[in-house]
Amino acid sequence: MKAFYGDLRTGILGGGQLGRMLIQEAINFNVSVDILDPDPNAPCKDLCNRFVQGSLTDFSTVYNFGKNLDLITIEIEKVNVDALQKLEDEGVLVYPQPRVIRLIQDKGLQKEFFKQNDIPTSPFRLFSSRRHLEAAGVPFPYIQKLRRDGYDGRGVYKVSTAADLKQAFDAPSLVEDWIEFDKEIAVIVARNSKDEIKTFPTVEMEFNPEANLVEFLISPSSLPREVTDRAEALAVKIASDLKITGLLAVEMFLTNDGTILVNELAPRPHNSGHHSIEGNRTSQFAQHLRAIFGLPLGDTACIGNAIMVNLLGEQGFEGLAEYEGLDKILKLDGIYVHLYGKKFTKPFRKMGHVTVIDDDRDNAISKARLIQDTVKVKI
Amino acid sequence: MKAFYGDLRTGILGGGQLGRMLIQEAINFNVSVDILDPDPNAPCKDLCNRFVQGSLTDFSTVYNFGKNLDLITIEIEKVNVDALQKLEDEGVLVYPQPRVIRLIQDKGLQKEFFKQNDIPTSPFRLFSSRRHLEAAGVPFPYIQKLRRDGYDGRGVYKVSTAADLKQAFDAPSLVEDWIEFDKEIAVIVARNSKDEIKTFPTVEMEFNPEANLVEFLISPSSLPREVTDRAEALAVKIASDLKITGLLAVEMFLTNDGTILVNELAPRPHNSGHHSIEGNRTSQFAQHLRAIFGLPLGDTACIGNAIMVNLLGEQGFEGLAEYEGLDKILKLDGIYVHLYGKKFTKPFRKMGHVTVIDDDRDNAISKARLIQDTVKVKI
């Protein structure tokens, strides 16, 4: 490969924080990307070769954005796959492939894919409407998930009573047993077009139950090697079964009896991999670029303990964002602040993250708690 | 500090690779910078809030660029200091300060500053022209350096014979004894406006004698602690004497008898600190931003052994750049490629760098040699 990547016209569907962190890495590859995003103030707006404001779900907008590009990738799944399919048919490289995005866009298809490929997942049933769901008389409690467009905790609903059921989503959904799980874990895996596959070490997540968002992530997981080996082998199997080109985040539950159940997939860089920027030899963003550019995948070994804290918009504040406490936490060693360039905050909006790197795990955890107590995104 | 940095209108004089790597870090602080550079295809062109094509040395261009900004920094010293001084007088934060840039722009003033402050440096004399130099009959061999505008090995001339002297620079210059030195070393130091000062661990450099450019840099230096302590203490003293706000690169010679002589200063991120992006807990770019934003300085501890290899334009090739061998070296672990977004290569032009991180120093050196043998920037 003589020309390297300066000549590869590359576009990203979506110009949010994931696109922004991809750009920070793409700079190293001489790639100046084009961005399509509906928000005229998208975080990537000032950091790209060409910024197009437009809908990610409109066929002609996506098609026109992509038709003069060599390579397209995504930072969000909610995109017009028909346009991507046409672009792929016309010779544009689309990674992840449109067929993979189409499958992952629909949580029902995802679950069926797991079933067909003997990938352990919690039992599920599909419903086309609330009426259909009510008629089935599924025993409480259970989780209803919209098949499409749910993300960041939206589109997920716990049904514990008949009253809850009346408020259930009236749209195509899947219903899963309520799983009592011990831990939520995640493995990020990358596959390049030469079928090279590499996982990142398993991470553990702590959720903010109120926001239903990952708030705190620990890398590497302290679970027994036998468990993390199983989790990583599952991620490899899924990437291989899907034949995805690019990054795949695999979210899993570890149940009380030690079973691993795959929860859901994201075919792109993911919140559960942000710690890798400082915490692993290769970041998830560099790895995604290596995979889609057809380059050898990088070493994913951990550099010390990493804890990632999401900076979410404080409850009760909506408006022009201000950041309290950052100067205080920057006095600590091994603190890495990443702000996402979002002008406006609202409750639970992802405004940035902070990664702590510390050789001592307990120190890392104390620093993470201090960050949570100290840094506030208000107005 | 509530607002953090999104509201701080920040500009950089110069839009080359140093500006580019500063931008990669500034993104984390929510800062979208304005760039002034004479080259319409400057490496930062697509990565900034506002790109202004214009001269860095023209008073009104620099003044007009800066007059609506809150903070200005530089990535090159050859800028119009009078304009910066006027901007500072009018309340714009200019870091490093105009008086520091003015001093460092002139190697003669630098040397006099060393002398006045008891900073060890090789003996020197100042000359206003070649005729003046010829008349002085300085014994051969010696080094003539232009007082102004020399960089990347330009503006430095070894005079060993009367014939050499005829070709000497006919401009204000300084003449230094030819120093037989054992090693060239460098220390990067940062000072913020609260007088907090922190050094990076001392690095050793290997030069390409043909190009007179740093080609290979090893961090940390393997010199005895006593030597690196002295080097780092000198860097602290210089930053403190200068009262600089921002980063200062201090290049030094270690002579055969163990004396450290300060060679020259750069008041900005520097080639001798590129390894810090992956090789230190805080990179030189993050540290410069912390210093000029008035934030606490970051931990500079090393992460393993780091070797930085400059990717220079191959001799005999001038034109649209192509990169040979990058896919090969990306198979190795711990390899970080940084390309600078320059369309055109010419002999010895700095086109990028590669950093090797390896716990084993000998392995790191072998990988660096392999990179030098494998990666070629041609057309």
Interface residues (C-beta under 8 A of the other chain):
Chain A: M1 K2 A3 F4 G6 R20 I23 Q24 I27 N28 F29 N30 S32 D46 L47 C48 N49 R281 R290 L295 P296 G298 D299 A301 I303 A321 E322 Y323 E324 L326 D327 L330 K331 D333 G334 I335 Y336 V337 H338 L339 Y340 G341 K343 I357 K378
Chain B: M1 K2 A3 F4 G6 R20 I23 Q24 I27 N28 F29 N30 S32 D46 L47 C48 N49 R281 R290 L295 P296 G298 D299 A301 I303 A321 E322 Y323 E324 L326 D327 L330 K331 D333 G334 I335 Y336 V337 H338 L339 Y340 G341 K343 G352 I357 K378
